[in-house]
């Protein structure tokens, strides 16, 4: 893990603006990821180069993007949230409304385990399953995030490095969240209750603190 206390060292998790909104509203504490085509490369034992999801830090900014975001991929009650969660177009400044602690993680390979998480996600089940099926050799990562809403959003100038299909973006020159005013999306009691529900939805021992 990197030292998140240093200025500029905390990466941003690039996710649909509506999912960032759900995390910061306390509606969702889970994200499921398999990475994008610009992930870090690694070489398998058979010599093949693959790009897979990884966890570079235990805390992250929440970077709201409209890339790949579509209302029909959300459950019906949440489709209008796209209008509540604007994301800057590619090439324009990015507004960061919050950050998150990655409290626990798991990796899934079985569809029934993802089905057990369905009530914890605002995506349609079909779309969540499509994330599991993509690159079927790789597991689907489950991230349990405790989101924090910034009192004053940060505006980050656009950089071409931020574009494209990738999970992590190294936003430049941002202060540590420790020196910024922010409020947890959920109280300690409410978050622990939600976390208990996620743990009970998955096999025993599947979730663990990030290594």
GIGIGI-V419957 format. One record per backbone hydrogen bond with DSSP energy under -0.5 kcal/mol. CO is the residue of the C=O (numbers start at 0). NH is the residue of the N-H. E is the energy in kcal/mol with one decimal. If there is no record, write none. Layout:
# GIGIGI-V419957
CO,NH,E  CO,NH,E
This chain:
# GIGIGI-V419957
1,3,-1.2  2,5,-1.5  5,8,-1.9  8,10,-0.6  10,60,-2.2  11,13,-0.7  11,168,-2.3  12,14,-0.7  12,62,-2.4  14,64,-2.5  15,18,-0.5  15,19,-2.2  16,20,-2.4  17,21,-2.0  18,22,-2.5  19,23,-2.5  20,24,-1.6  21,26,-2.0  21,27,-1.4  22,25,-0.9  28,144,-3.1  30,142,-3.3  32,140,-3.1  33,52,-0.5  35,38,-1.5  39,51,-1.2  41,49,-3.2  43,46,-1.8  47,43,-3.0  49,41,-2.9  49,51,-0.6  53,55,-0.6  55,1,-1.1  57,101,-3.2  59,99,-2.9  60,12,-3.0  60,62,-0.7  61,63,-0.8  62,14,-2.3  62,64,-0.5  64,16,-2.3  65,68,-1.3  69,72,-1.6  70,73,-2.1  72,123,-2.4  74,77,-2.2  74,78,-0.6  75,78,-1.2  77,80,-1.6  78,81,-1.3  79,82,-1.4  80,83,-0.9  80,84,-0.9  81,84,-0.6  88,91,-2.1  93,95,-0.6  93,155,-3.3  94,96,-0.6  95,153,-2.3  96,149,-2.9  97,61,-2.3  98,147,-3.1  99,59,-2.3  100,102,-1.0  100,145,-2.7  103,143,-2.8  104,207,-2.0  105,141,-3.1  107,139,-3.1  109,112,-1.0  109,113,-1.2  110,114,-2.4  111,115,-1.5  112,116,-0.5  113,116,-1.2  114,117,-1.5  116,119,-2.3  117,120,-1.6  121,74,-3.0  123,127,-2.3  124,128,-2.6  125,129,-1.6  126,130,-1.5  127,131,-1.4  128,132,-2.6  129,133,-1.8  132,135,-0.6  134,137,-2.6  138,140,-0.5  139,107,-3.1  140,32,-2.3  140,142,-0.5  141,105,-1.7  141,143,-0.5  142,30,-2.3  142,144,-0.7  143,102,-2.3  143,103,-1.0  144,146,-0.8  145,100,-2.2  146,184,-2.8  147,98,-1.9  148,182,-2.4  153,95,-3.4  153,155,-0.5  155,93,-2.9  158,161,-2.4  159,162,-1.3  163,165,-1.2  164,37,-2.3  166,13,-3.1  168,11,-2.6  168,170,-1.6  173,7,-1.8  175,178,-1.7  176,179,-1.5  180,150,-2.8  180,151,-0.5  182,148,-3.0  186,190,-2.8  187,191,-2.4  188,192,-1.9  189,193,-2.1  190,194,-2.9  191,195,-2.3  192,196,-1.7  193,197,-2.0  194,198,-2.6  195,199,-2.3  196,200,-0.9  197,200,-0.7  197,201,-0.8  198,201,-0.9  202,205,-2.3  207,104,-3.1
